[in-house]
Each structure stands twice: as structure tokens, then as C-alpha cells.
Amino acid sequence: MTKEKFLTVRWNNILTLVLGIPTLLYIVFVLTTPVLSDQAAFFGLFLIGVVY
């Protein structure tokens, strides 16, 4: 396998969806439910930001 096979628009779109959708779902969850404290929500967003 060469890197040219993986550096395509298709793979870029797949990676964007795989990495972006869980982040967006977490953000919507944090903003719409009072389940997590503000501090826990902040640390979750912080960790997502560090990873991505």
C-alpha cells in the first residue's frame, strides 16, 4: 500500500465523518442535558480538543 492510495478525497471525507460525528454528538448532549456538571463537560470537551 502506498500513501497515494490513502491520501484521497474519499478517505478524507471518511475520516472527517468518523472523527467529527462523535464530537458533535457529545457537544449536543452536553448543551441539551443537565446530566454532567459544568466542570465534567468542560473536561470532556478539553480532552476531545486535545485528541483531535
mmCIF entry with sequence, helices, sheets and N, C-alpha, C, O atoms, coordinates in Angstrom:
data_MODEL
# 
_entry.id   MODEL 
# 
_entity.id                         1 
_entity.type                       polymer 
_entity.pdbx_number_of_molecules   1 
# 
_entity_poly.entity_id                      1 
_entity_poly.type                           'polypeptide(L)' 
_entity_poly.nstd_linkage                   no 
_entity_poly.nstd_monomer                   no 
_entity_poly.pdbx_seq_one_letter_code       MTKEKFLTVRWNNILTLVLGIPTLLYIVFVLTTPVLSDQAAFFGLFLIGVVY 
_entity_poly.pdbx_seq_one_letter_code_can   MTKEKFLTVRWNNILTLVLGIPTLLYIVFVLTTPVLSDQAAFFGLFLIGVVY 
_entity_poly.pdbx_strand_id                 A 
# 
loop_
_entity_poly_seq.entity_id 
_entity_poly_seq.num 
_entity_poly_seq.mon_id 
_entity_poly_seq.hetero 
1 1  MET n 
1 2  THR n 
1 3  LYS n 
1 4  GLU n 
1 5  LYS n 
1 6  PHE n 
1 7  LEU n 
1 8  THR n 
1 9  VAL n 
1 10 ARG n 
1 11 TRP n 
1 12 ASN n 
1 13 ASN n 
1 14 ILE n 
1 15 LEU n 
1 16 THR n 
1 17 LEU n 
1 18 VAL n 
1 19 LEU n 
1 20 GLY n 
1 21 ILE n 
1 22 PRO n 
1 23 THR n 
1 24 LEU n 
1 25 LEU n 
1 26 TYR n 
1 27 ILE n 
1 28 VAL n 
1 29 PHE n 
1 30 VAL n 
1 31 LEU n 
1 32 THR n 
1 33 THR n 
1 34 PRO n 
1 35 VAL n 
1 36 LEU n 
1 37 SER n 
1 38 ASP n 
1 39 GLN n 
1 40 ALA n 
1 41 ALA n 
1 42 PHE n 
1 43 PHE n 
1 44 GLY n 
1 45 LEU n 
1 46 PHE n 
1 47 LEU n 
1 48 ILE n 
1 49 GLY n 
1 50 VAL n 
1 51 VAL n 
1 52 TYR n 
# 
_struct_asym.id          A 
_struct_asym.entity_id   1 
# 
loop_
_struct_conf.conf_type_id 
_struct_conf.id 
_struct_conf.pdbx_PDB_helix_id 
_struct_conf.beg_label_comp_id 
_struct_conf.beg_label_asym_id 
_struct_conf.beg_label_seq_id 
_struct_conf.pdbx_beg_PDB_ins_code 
_struct_conf.end_label_comp_id 
_struct_conf.end_label_asym_id 
_struct_conf.end_label_seq_id 
_struct_conf.pdbx_end_PDB_ins_code 
_struct_conf.beg_auth_comp_id 
_struct_conf.beg_auth_asym_id 
_struct_conf.beg_auth_seq_id 
_struct_conf.end_auth_comp_id 
_struct_conf.end_auth_asym_id 
_struct_conf.end_auth_seq_id 
_struct_conf.pdbx_PDB_helix_class 
_struct_conf.details 
_struct_conf.pdbx_PDB_helix_length 
HELX_P HELX_P1 AA1 LYS A 3  ? PHE A 6  ? LYS A 3  PHE A 6  1 ? 4  
HELX_P HELX_P2 AA2 VAL A 9  ? THR A 32 ? VAL A 9  THR A 32 1 ? 24 
HELX_P HELX_P3 AA3 ASP A 38 ? VAL A 51 ? ASP A 38 VAL A 51 1 ? 14 
# 
_struct_conf_type.id          HELX_P 
_struct_conf_type.criteria    ? 
_struct_conf_type.reference   ? 
# 
loop_
_atom_site.group_PDB 
_atom_site.id 
_atom_site.type_symbol 
_atom_site.label_atom_id 
_atom_site.label_alt_id 
_atom_site.label_comp_id 
_atom_site.label_asym_id 
_atom_site.label_entity_id 
_atom_site.label_seq_id 
_atom_site.pdbx_PDB_ins_code 
_atom_site.Cartn_x 
_atom_site.Cartn_y 
_atom_site.Cartn_z 
_atom_site.occupancy 
_atom_site.B_iso_or_equiv 
_atom_site.pdbx_formal_charge 
_atom_site.auth_seq_id 
_atom_site.auth_comp_id 
_atom_site.auth_asym_id 
_atom_site.auth_atom_id 
_atom_site.pdbx_PDB_model_num 
ATOM 1   N N  . MET A 1 1  ? 0.834   -1.177 0.000  1.00 0.00 ? 1  MET A N  1 
ATOM 2   C CA . MET A 1 1  ? 0.000   0.000  0.000  1.00 0.00 ? 1  MET A CA 1 
ATOM 3   C C  . MET A 1 1  ? 0.887   1.251  0.000  1.00 0.00 ? 1  MET A C  1 
ATOM 4   O O  . MET A 1 1  ? 1.865   1.355  0.740  1.00 0.00 ? 1  MET A O  1 
ATOM 5   N N  . THR A 1 2  ? 0.516   2.154  -0.827 1.00 0.00 ? 2  THR A N  1 
ATOM 6   C CA . THR A 1 2  ? 1.246   3.414  -0.875 1.00 0.00 ? 2  THR A CA 1 
ATOM 7   C C  . THR A 1 2  ? 0.401   4.513  -0.251 1.00 0.00 ? 2  THR A C  1 
ATOM 8   O O  . THR A 1 2  ? -0.816  4.388  -0.116 1.00 0.00 ? 2  THR A O  1 
ATOM 9   N N  . LYS A 1 3  ? 1.067   5.578  0.119  1.00 0.00 ? 3  LYS A N  1 
ATOM 10  C CA . LYS A 1 3  ? 0.325   6.665  0.756  1.00 0.00 ? 3  LYS A CA 1 
ATOM 11  C C  . LYS A 1 3  ? -0.615  7.359  -0.225 1.00 0.00 ? 3  LYS A C  1 
ATOM 12  O O  . LYS A 1 3  ? -1.580  7.995  0.199  1.00 0.00 ? 3  LYS A O  1 
ATOM 13  N N  . GLU A 1 4  ? -0.353  7.250  -1.518 1.00 0.00 ? 4  GLU A N  1 
ATOM 14  C CA . GLU A 1 4  ? -1.238  7.860  -2.500 1.00 0.00 ? 4  GLU A CA 1 
ATOM 15  C C  . GLU A 1 4  ? -2.622  7.204  -2.496 1.00 0.00 ? 4  GLU A C  1 
ATOM 16  O O  . GLU A 1 4  ? -3.613  7.846  -2.844 1.00 0.00 ? 4  GLU A O  1 
ATOM 17  N N  . LYS A 1 5  ? -2.692  5.930  -2.104 1.00 0.00 ? 5  LYS A N  1 
ATOM 18  C CA . LYS A 1 5  ? -3.983  5.247  -2.038 1.00 0.00 ? 5  LYS A CA 1 
ATOM 19  C C  . LYS A 1 5  ? -4.820  5.766  -0.870 1.00 0.00 ? 5  LYS A C  1 
ATOM 20  O O  . LYS A 1 5  ? -6.049  5.716  -0.917 1.00 0.00 ? 5  LYS A O  1 
ATOM 21  N N  . PHE A 1 6  ? -4.171  6.255  0.161  1.00 0.00 ? 6  PHE A N  1 
ATOM 22  C CA . PHE A 1 6  ? -4.887  6.710  1.342  1.00 0.00 ? 6  PHE A CA 1 
ATOM 23  C C  . PHE A 1 6  ? -5.085  8.216  1.383  1.00 0.00 ? 6  PHE A C  1 
ATOM 24  O O  . PHE A 1 6  ? -5.941  8.701  2.123  1.00 0.00 ? 6  PHE A O  1 
ATOM 25  N N  . LEU A 1 7  ? -4.331  8.953  0.621  1.00 0.00 ? 7  LEU A N  1 
ATOM 26  C CA . LEU A 1 7  ? -4.457  10.408 0.606  1.00 0.00 ? 7  LEU A CA 1 
ATOM 27  C C  . LEU A 1 7  ? -5.411  10.820 -0.510 1.00 0.00 ? 7  LEU A C  1 
ATOM 28  O O  . LEU A 1 7  ? -5.010  11.469 -1.475 1.00 0.00 ? 7  LEU A O  1 
ATOM 29  N N  . THR A 1 8  ? -6.665  10.439 -0.368 1.00 0.00 ? 8  THR A N  1 
ATOM 30  C CA . THR A 1 8  ? -7.674  10.747 -1.374 1.00 0.00 ? 8  THR A CA 1 
ATOM 31  C C  . THR A 1 8  ? -8.804  11.533 -0.729 1.00 0.00 ? 8  THR A C  1 
ATOM 32  O O  . THR A 1 8  ? -8.908  11.609 0.495  1.00 0.00 ? 8  THR A O  1 
ATOM 33  N N  . VAL A 1 9  ? -9.637  12.106 -1.561 1.00 0.00 ? 9  VAL A N  1 
ATOM 34  C CA . VAL A 1 9  ? -10.795 12.851 -1.068 1.00 0.00 ? 9  VAL A CA 1 
ATOM 35  C C  . VAL A 1 9  ? -11.737 11.911 -0.323 1.00 0.00 ? 9  VAL A C  1 
ATOM 36  O O  . VAL A 1 9  ? -12.318 12.286 0.695  1.00 0.00 ? 9  VAL A O  1 
ATOM 37  N N  . ARG A 1 10 ? -11.884 10.704 -0.827 1.00 0.00 ? 10 ARG A N  1 
ATOM 38  C CA . ARG A 1 10 ? -12.782 9.730  -0.183 1.00 0.00 ? 10 ARG A CA 1 
ATOM 39  C C  . ARG A 1 10 ? -12.323 9.439  1.246  1.00 0.00 ? 10 ARG A C  1 
ATOM 40  O O  . ARG A 1 10 ? -13.129 9.479  2.175  1.00 0.00 ? 10 ARG A O  1 
ATOM 41  N N  . TRP A 1 11 ? -11.035 9.147  1.425  1.00 0.00 ? 11 TRP A N  1 
ATOM 42  C CA . TRP A 1 11 ? -10.533 8.850  2.765  1.00 0.00 ? 11 TRP A CA 1 
ATOM 43  C C  . TRP A 1 11 ? -10.610 10.077 3.664  1.00 0.00 ? 11 TRP A C  1 
ATOM 44  O O  . TRP A 1 11 ? -10.870 9.954  4.861  1.00 0.00 ? 11 TRP A O  1 
ATOM 45  N N  . ASN A 1 12 ? -10.390 11.237 3.107  1.00 0.00 ? 12 ASN A N  1 
ATOM 46  C CA . ASN A 1 12 ? -10.500 12.462 3.895  1.00 0.00 ? 12 ASN A CA 1 
ATOM 47  C C  . ASN A 1 12 ? -11.929 12.638 4.396  1.00 0.00 ? 12 ASN A C  1 
ATOM 48  O O  . ASN A 1 12 ? -12.135 12.996 5.556  1.00 0.00 ? 12 ASN A O  1 
ATOM 49  N N  . ASN A 1 13 ? -12.906 12.395 3.547  1.00 0.00 ? 13 ASN A N  1 
ATOM 50  C CA . ASN A 1 13 ? -14.305 12.514 3.954  1.00 0.00 ? 13 ASN A CA 1 
ATOM 51  C C  . ASN A 1 13 ? -14.665 11.472 5.006  1.00 0.00 ? 13 ASN A C  1 
ATOM 52  O O  . ASN A 1 13 ? -15.379 11.787 5.958  1.00 0.00 ? 13 ASN A O  1 
ATOM 53  N N  . ILE A 1 14 ? -14.193 10.252 4.857  1.00 0.00 ? 14 ILE A N  1 
ATOM 54  C CA . ILE A 1 14 ? -14.463 9.198  5.830  1.00 0.00 ? 14 ILE A CA 1 
ATOM 55  C C  . ILE A 1 14 ? -13.877 9.552  7.188  1.00 0.00 ? 14 ILE A C  1 
ATOM 56  O O  . ILE A 1 14 ? -14.551 9.419  8.209  1.00 0.00 ? 14 ILE A O  1 
ATOM 57  N N  . LEU A 1 15 ? -12.635 10.000 7.206  1.00 0.00 ? 15 LEU A N  1 
ATOM 58  C CA . LEU A 1 15 ? -12.001 10.372 8.473  1.00 0.00 ? 15 LEU A CA 1 
ATOM 59  C C  . LEU A 1 15 ? -12.698 11.552 9.133  1.00 0.00 ? 15 LEU A C  1 
ATOM 60  O O  . LEU A 1 15 ? -12.841 11.589 10.355 1.00 0.00 ? 15 LEU A O  1 
ATOM 61  N N  . THR A 1 16 ? -13.130 12.510 8.333  1.00 0.00 ? 16 THR A N  1 
ATOM 62  C CA . THR A 1 16 ? -13.840 13.662 8.875  1.00 0.00 ? 16 THR A CA 1 
ATOM 63  C C  . THR A 1 16 ? -15.142 13.232 9.532  1.00 0.00 ? 16 THR A C  1 
ATOM 64  O O  . THR A 1 16 ? -15.478 13.712 10.615 1.00 0.00 ? 16 THR A O  1 
ATOM 65  N N  . LEU A 1 17 ? -15.876 12.334 8.891  1.00 0.00 ? 17 LEU A N  1 
ATOM 66  C CA . LEU A 1 17 ? -17.126 11.846 9.471  1.00 0.00 ? 17 LEU A CA 1 
ATOM 67  C C  . LEU A 1 17 ? -16.882 11.035 10.736 1.00 0.00 ? 17 LEU A C  1 
ATOM 68  O O  . LEU A 1 17 ? -17.576 11.214 11.737 1.00 0.00 ? 17 LEU A O  1 
ATOM 69  N N  . VAL A 1 18 ? -15.899 10.146 10.691 1.00 0.00 ? 18 VAL A N  1 
ATOM 70  C CA . VAL A 1 18 ? -15.628 9.273  11.834 1.00 0.00 ? 18 VAL A CA 1 
ATOM 71  C C  . VAL A 1 18 ? -15.163 10.079 13.048 1.00 0.00 ? 18 VAL A C  1 
ATOM 72  O O  . VAL A 1 18 ? -15.527 9.758  14.179 1.00 0.00 ? 18 VAL A O  1 
ATOM 73  N N  . LEU A 1 19 ? -14.382 11.098 12.824 1.00 0.00 ? 19 LEU A N  1 
ATOM 74  C CA . LEU A 1 19 ? -13.880 11.897 13.936 1.00 0.00 ? 19 LEU A CA 1 
ATOM 75  C C  . LEU A 1 19 ? -14.832 13.019 14.332 1.00 0.00 ? 19 LEU A C  1 
ATOM 76  O O  . LEU A 1 19 ? -14.854 13.421 15.496 1.00 0.00 ? 19 LEU A O  1 
ATOM 77  N N  . GLY A 1 20 ? -15.609 13.526 13.399 1.00 0.00 ? 20 GLY A N  1 
ATOM 78  C CA . GLY A 1 20 ? -16.447 14.685 13.675 1.00 0.00 ? 20 GLY A CA 1 
ATOM 79  C C  . GLY A 1 20 ? -17.797 14.371 14.273 1.00 0.00 ? 20 GLY A C  1 
ATOM 80  O O  . GLY A 1 20 ? -18.281 15.115 15.125 1.00 0.00 ? 20 GLY A O  1 
ATOM 81  N N  . ILE A 1 21 ? -18.415 13.289 13.847 1.00 0.00 ? 21 ILE A N  1 
ATOM 82  C CA . ILE A 1 21 ? -19.767 12.982 14.324 1.00 0.00 ? 21 ILE A CA 1 
ATOM 83  C C  . ILE A 1 21 ? -19.801 12.704 15.827 1.00 0.00 ? 21 ILE A C  1 
ATOM 84  O O  . ILE A 1 21 ? -20.675 13.242 16.507 1.00 0.00 ? 21 ILE A O  1 
ATOM 85  N N  . PRO A 1 22 ? -18.890 11.888 16.385 1.00 0.00 ? 22 PRO A N  1 
ATOM 86  C CA . PRO A 1 22 ? -18.935 11.709 17.848 1.00 0.00 ? 22 PRO A CA 1 
ATOM 87  C C  . PRO A 1 22 ? -18.709 13.015 18.623 1.00 0.00 ? 22 PRO A C  1 
ATOM 88  O O  . PRO A 1 22 ? -19.297 13.219 19.685 1.00 0.00 ? 22 PRO A O  1 
ATOM 89  N N  . THR A 1 23 ? -17.873 13.876 18.099 1.00 0.00 ? 23 THR A N  1 
ATOM 90  C CA . THR A 1 23 ? -17.628 15.161 18.745 1.00 0.00 ? 23 THR A CA 1 
ATOM 91  C C  . THR A 1 23 ? -18.892 16.009 18.733 1.00 0.00 ? 23 THR A C  1 
ATOM 92  O O  . THR A 1 23 ? -19.259 16.593 19.752 1.00 0.00 ? 23 THR A O  1 
ATOM 93  N N  . LEU A 1 24 ? -19.553 16.079 17.595 1.00 0.00 ? 24 LEU A N  1 
ATOM 94  C CA . LEU A 1 24 ? -20.787 16.856 17.509 1.00 0.00 ? 24 LEU A CA 1 
ATOM 95  C C  . LEU A 1 24 ? -21.881 16.273 18.406 1.00 0.00 ? 24 LEU A C  1 
ATOM 96  O O  . LEU A 1 24 ? -22.625 17.024 19.037 1.00 0.00 ? 24 LEU A O  1 
ATOM 97  N N  . LEU A 1 25 ? -21.986 14.953 18.466 1.00 0.00 ? 25 LEU A N  1 
ATOM 98  C CA . LEU A 1 25 ? -22.978 14.327 19.335 1.00 0.00 ? 25 LEU A CA 1 
ATOM 99  C C  . LEU A 1 25 ? -22.701 14.639 20.799 1.00 0.00 ? 25 LEU A C  1 
ATOM 100 O O  . LEU A 1 25 ? -23.632 14.896 21.562 1.00 0.00 ? 25 LEU A O  1 
ATOM 101 N N  . TYR A 1 26 ? -21.436 14.621 21.198 1.00 0.00 ? 26 TYR A N  1 
ATOM 102 C CA . TYR A 1 26 ? -21.082 14.952 22.577 1.00 0.00 ? 26 TYR A CA 1 
ATOM 103 C C  . TYR A 1 26 ? -21.445 16.402 22.884 1.00 0.00 ? 26 TYR A C  1 
ATOM 104 O O  . TYR A 1 26 ? -22.002 16.687 23.944 1.00 0.00 ? 26 TYR A O  1 
ATOM 105 N N  . ILE A 1 27 ? -21.143 17.301 21.989 1.00 0.00 ? 27 ILE A N  1 
ATOM 106 C CA . ILE A 1 27 ? -21.437 18.717 22.208 1.00 0.00 ? 27 ILE A CA 1 
ATOM 107 C C  . ILE A 1 27 ? -22.940 18.933 22.343 1.00 0.00 ? 27 ILE A C  1 
ATOM 108 O O  . ILE A 1 27 ? -23.387 19.656 23.233 1.00 0.00 ? 27 ILE A O  1 
ATOM 109 N N  . VAL A 1 28 ? -23.718 18.310 21.467 1.00 0.00 ? 28 VAL A N  1 
ATOM 110 C CA . VAL A 1 28 ? -25.178 18.434 21.556 1.00 0.00 ? 28 VAL A CA 1 
ATOM 111 C C  . VAL A 1 28 ? -25.672 17.853 22.877 1.00 0.00 ? 28 VAL A C  1 
ATOM 112 O O  . VAL A 1 28 ? -26.534 18.443 23.528 1.00 0.00 ? 28 VAL A O  1 
ATOM 113 N N  . PHE A 1 29 ? -25.138 16.712 23.277 1.00 0.00 ? 29 PHE A N  1 
ATOM 114 C CA . PHE A 1 29 ? -25.528 16.088 24.541 1.00 0.00 ? 29 PHE A CA 1 
ATOM 115 C C  . PHE A 1 29 ? -25.220 17.000 25.721 1.00 0.00 ? 29 PHE A C  1 
ATOM 116 O O  . PHE A 1 29 ? -26.056 17.177 26.608 1.00 0.00 ? 29 PHE A O  1 
ATOM 117 N N  . VAL A 1 30 ? -24.036 17.571 25.732 1.00 0.00 ? 30 VAL A N  1 
ATOM 118 C CA . VAL A 1 30 ? -23.626 18.437 26.853 1.00 0.00 ? 30 VAL A CA 1 
ATOM 119 C C  . VAL A 1 30 ? -24.488 19.690 26.910 1.00 0.00 ? 30 VAL A C  1 
ATOM 120 O O  . VAL A 1 30 ? -24.867 20.134 27.993 1.00 0.00 ? 30 VAL A O  1 
ATOM 121 N N  . LEU A 1 31 ? -24.797 20.257 25.757 1.00 0.00 ? 31 LEU A N  1 
ATOM 122 C CA . LEU A 1 31 ? -25.549 21.510 25.754 1.00 0.00 ? 31 LEU A CA 1 
ATOM 123 C C  . LEU A 1 31 ? -27.040 21.323 26.017 1.00 0.00 ? 31 LEU A C  1 
ATOM 124 O O  . LEU A 1 31 ? -27.705 22.268 26.441 1.00 0.00 ? 31 LEU A O  1 
ATOM 125 N N  . THR A 1 32 ? -27.580 20.139 25.779 1.00 0.00 ? 32 THR A N  1 
ATOM 126 C CA . THR A 1 32 ? -29.025 19.958 25.905 1.00 0.00 ? 32 THR A CA 1 
ATOM 127 C C  . THR A 1 32 ? -29.458 19.219 27.164 1.00 0.00 ? 32 THR A C  1 
ATOM 128 O O  . THR A 1 32 ? -30.642 19.244 27.501 1.00 0.00 ? 32 THR A O  1 
ATOM 129 N N  . THR A 1 33 ? -28.550 18.570 27.863 1.00 0.00 ? 33 THR A N  1 
ATOM 130 C CA . THR A 1 33 ? -28.945 17.833 29.062 1.00 0.00 ? 33 THR A CA 1 
ATOM 131 C C  . THR A 1 33 ? -28.140 18.313 30.270 1.00 0.00 ? 33 THR A C  1 
ATOM 132 O O  . THR A 1 33 ? -26.964 18.653 30.143 1.00 0.00 ? 33 THR A O  1 
ATOM 133 N N  . PRO A 1 34 ? -28.771 18.338 31.427 1.00 0.00 ? 34 PRO A N  1 
ATOM 134 C CA . PRO A 1 34 ? -28.057 18.743 32.649 1.00 0.00 ? 34 PRO A CA 1 
ATOM 135 C C  . PRO A 1 34 ? -27.433 17.546 33.384 1.00 0.00 ? 34 PRO A C  1 
ATOM 136 O O  . PRO A 1 34 ? -27.217 17.614 34.594 1.00 0.00 ? 34 PRO A O  1 
ATOM 137 N N  . VAL A 1 35 ? -27.147 16.463 32.673 1.00 0.00 ? 35 VAL A N  1 
ATOM 138 C CA . VAL A 1 35 ? -26.626 15.251 33.315 1.00 0.00 ? 35 VAL A CA 1 
ATOM 139 C C  . VAL A 1 35 ? -25.218 15.483 33.860 1.00 0.00 ? 35 VAL A C  1 
ATOM 140 O O  . VAL A 1 35 ? -24.911 15.077 34.981 1.00 0.00 ? 35 VAL A O  1 
ATOM 141 N N  . LEU A 1 36 ? -24.378 16.123 33.087 1.00 0.00 ? 36 LEU A N  1 
ATOM 142 C CA . LEU A 1 36 ? -22.998 16.367 33.505 1.00 0.00 ? 36 LEU A CA 1 
ATOM 143 C C  . LEU A 1 36 ? -22.885 17.742 34.166 1.00 0.00 ? 36 LEU A C  1 
ATOM 144 O O  . LEU A 1 36 ? -23.591 18.685 33.809 1.00 0.00 ? 36 LEU A O  1 
ATOM 145 N N  . SER A 1 37 ? -21.989 17.826 35.125 1.00 0.00 ? 37 SER A N  1 
ATOM 146 C CA . SER A 1 37 ? -21.711 19.132 35.716 1.00 0.00 ? 37 SER A CA 1 
ATOM 147 C C  . SER A 1 37 ? -20.938 19.970 34.704 1.00 0.00 ? 37 SER A C  1 
ATOM 148 O O  . SER A 1 37 ? -20.413 19.450 33.719 1.00 0.00 ? 37 SER A O  1 
ATOM 149 N N  . ASP A 1 38 ? -20.877 21.260 34.958 1.00 0.00 ? 38 ASP A N  1 
ATOM 150 C CA . ASP A 1 38 ? -20.153 22.139 34.040 1.00 0.00 ? 38 ASP A CA 1 
ATOM 151 C C  . ASP A 1 38 ? -18.680 21.755 33.958 1.00 0.00 ? 38 ASP A C  1 
ATOM 152 O O  . ASP A 1 38 ? -18.079 21.797 32.884 1.00 0.00 ? 38 ASP A O  1 
ATOM 153 N N  . GLN A 1 39 ? -18.106 21.383 35.087 1.00 0.00 ? 39 GLN A N  1 
ATOM 154 C CA . GLN A 1 39 ? -16.690 21.013 35.107 1.00 0.00 ? 39 GLN A CA 1 
ATOM 155 C C  . GLN A 1 39 ? -16.449 19.730 34.310 1.00 0.00 ? 39 GLN A C  1 
ATOM 156 O O  . GLN A 1 39 ? -15.482 19.655 33.552 1.00 0.00 ? 39 GLN A O  1 
ATOM 157 N N  . ALA A 1 40 ? -17.307 18.726 34.467 1.00 0.00 ? 40 ALA A N  1 
ATOM 158 C CA . ALA A 1 40 ? -17.153 17.471 33.735 1.00 0.00 ? 40 ALA A CA 1 
ATOM 159 C C  . ALA A 1 40 ? -17.325 17.705 32.237 1.00 0.00 ? 40 ALA A C  1 
ATOM 160 O O  . ALA A 1 40 ? -16.588 17.134 31.433 1.00 0.00 ? 40 ALA A O  1 
ATOM 161 N N  . ALA A 1 41 ? -18.288 18.538 31.857 1.00 0.00 ? 41 ALA A N  1 
ATOM 162 C CA . ALA A 1 41 ? -18.495 18.845 30.443 1.00 0.00 ? 41 ALA A CA 1 
ATOM 163 C C  . ALA A 1 41 ? -17.269 19.550 29.866 1.00 0.00 ? 41 ALA A C  1 
ATOM 164 O O  . ALA A 1 41 ? -16.835 19.249 28.753 1.00 0.00 ? 41 ALA A O  1 
ATOM 165 N N  . PHE A 1 42 ? -16.717 20.488 30.631 1.00 0.00 ? 42 PHE A N  1 
ATOM 166 C CA . PHE A 1 42 ? -15.530 21.200 30.167 1.00 0.00 ? 42 PHE A CA 1 
ATOM 167 C C  . PHE A 1 42 ? -14.357 20.244 29.959 1.00 0.00 ? 42 PHE A C  1 
ATOM 168 O O  . PHE A 1 42 ? -13.673 20.315 28.938 1.00 0.00 ? 42 PHE A O  1 
ATOM 169 N N  . PHE A 1 43 ? -14.122 19.353 30.918 1.00 0.00 ? 43 PHE A N  1 
ATOM 170 C CA . PHE A 1 43 ? -13.012 18.409 30.778 1.00 0.00 ? 43 PHE A CA 1 
ATOM 171 C C  . PHE A 1 43 ? -13.221 17.471 29.593 1.00 0.00 ? 43 PHE A C  1 
ATOM 172 O O  . PHE A 1 43 ? -12.260 17.117 28.911 1.00 0.00 ? 43 PHE A O  1 
ATOM 173 N N  . GLY A 1 44 ? -14.455 17.066 29.343 1.00 0.00 ? 44 GLY A N  1 
ATOM 174 C CA . GLY A 1 44 ? -14.743 16.235 28.182 1.00 0.00 ? 44 GLY A CA 1 
ATOM 175 C C  . GLY A 1 44 ? -14.423 16.965 26.883 1.00 0.00 ? 44 GLY A C  1 
ATOM 176 O O  . GLY A 1 44 ? -13.785 16.407 25.991 1.00 0.00 ? 44 GLY A O  1 
ATOM 177 N N  . LEU A 1 45 ? -14.867 18.209 26.782 1.00 0.00 ? 45 LEU A N  1 
ATOM 178 C CA . LEU A 1 45 ? -14.560 18.991 25.588 1.00 0.00 ? 45 LEU A CA 1 
ATOM 179 C C  . LEU A 1 45 ? -13.057 19.253 25.456 1.00 0.00 ? 45 LEU A C  1 
ATOM 180 O O  . LEU A 1 45 ? -12.509 19.253 24.353 1.00 0.00 ? 45 LEU A O  1 
ATOM 181 N N  . PHE A 1 46 ? -12.416 19.471 26.578 1.00 0.00 ? 46 PHE A N  1 
ATOM 182 C CA . PHE A 1 46 ? -10.973 19.685 26.574 1.00 0.00 ? 46 PHE A CA 1 
ATOM 183 C C  . PHE A 1 46 ? -10.242 18.448 26.031 1.00 0.00 ? 46 PHE A C  1 
ATOM 184 O O  . PHE A 1 46 ? -9.343  18.569 25.198 1.00 0.00 ? 46 PHE A O  1 
ATOM 185 N N  . LEU A 1 47 ? -10.632 17.264 26.507 1.00 0.00 ? 47 LEU A N  1 
ATOM 186 C CA . LEU A 1 47 ? -9.993  16.044 26.044 1.00 0.00 ? 47 LEU A CA 1 
ATOM 187 C C  . LEU A 1 47 ? -10.235 15.784 24.567 1.00 0.00 ? 47 LEU A C  1 
ATOM 188 O O  . LEU A 1 47 ? -9.337  15.326 23.860 1.00 0.00 ? 47 LEU A O  1 
ATOM 189 N N  . ILE A 1 48 ? -11.443 16.074 24.096 1.00 0.00 ? 48 ILE A N  1 
ATOM 190 C CA . ILE A 1 48 ? -11.723 15.935 22.664 1.00 0.00 ? 48 ILE A CA 1 
ATOM 191 C C  . ILE A 1 48 ? -10.838 16.899 21.869 1.00 0.00 ? 48 ILE A C  1 
ATOM 192 O O  . ILE A 1 48 ? -10.312 16.532 20.818 1.00 0.00 ? 48 ILE A O  1 
ATOM 193 N N  . GLY A 1 49 ? -10.675 18.097 22.354 1.00 0.00 ? 49 GLY A N  1 
ATOM 194 C CA . GLY A 1 49 ? -9.819  19.069 21.671 1.00 0.00 ? 49 GLY A CA 1 
ATOM 195 C C  . GLY A 1 49 ? -8.369  18.645 21.641 1.00 0.00 ? 49 GLY A C  1 
ATOM 196 O O  . GLY A 1 49 ? -7.678  18.866 20.647 1.00 0.00 ? 49 GLY A O  1 
ATOM 197 N N  . VAL A 1 50 ? -7.895  18.038 22.718 1.00 0.00 ? 50 VAL A N  1 
ATOM 198 C CA . VAL A 1 50 ? -6.504  17.569 22.773 1.00 0.00 ? 50 VAL A CA 1 
ATOM 199 C C  . VAL A 1 50 ? -6.290  16.416 21.799 1.00 0.00 ? 50 VAL A C  1 
ATOM 200 O O  . VAL A 1 50 ? -5.265  16.360 21.119 1.00 0.00 ? 50 VAL A O  1 
ATOM 201 N N  . VAL A 1 51 ? -7.238  15.508 21.730 1.00 0.00 ? 51 VAL A N  1 
ATOM 202 C CA . VAL A 1 51 ? -7.092  14.336 20.857 1.00 0.00 ? 51 VAL A CA 1 
ATOM 203 C C  . VAL A 1 51 ? -7.152  14.724 19.386 1.00 0.00 ? 51 VAL A C  1 
ATOM 204 O O  . VAL A 1 51 ? -6.366  14.238 18.574 1.00 0.00 ? 51 VAL A O  1 
ATOM 205 N N  . TYR A 1 52 ? -8.094  15.606 19.051 1.00 0.00 ? 52 TYR A N  1 
ATOM 206 C CA . TYR A 1 52 ? -8.267  15.952 17.643 1.00 0.00 ? 52 TYR A CA 1 
ATOM 207 C C  . TYR A 1 52 ? -7.460  17.160 17.284 1.00 0.00 ? 52 TYR A C  1 
ATOM 208 O O  . TYR A 1 52 ? -7.484  17.598 16.134 1.00 0.00 ? 52 TYR A O  1 
# 
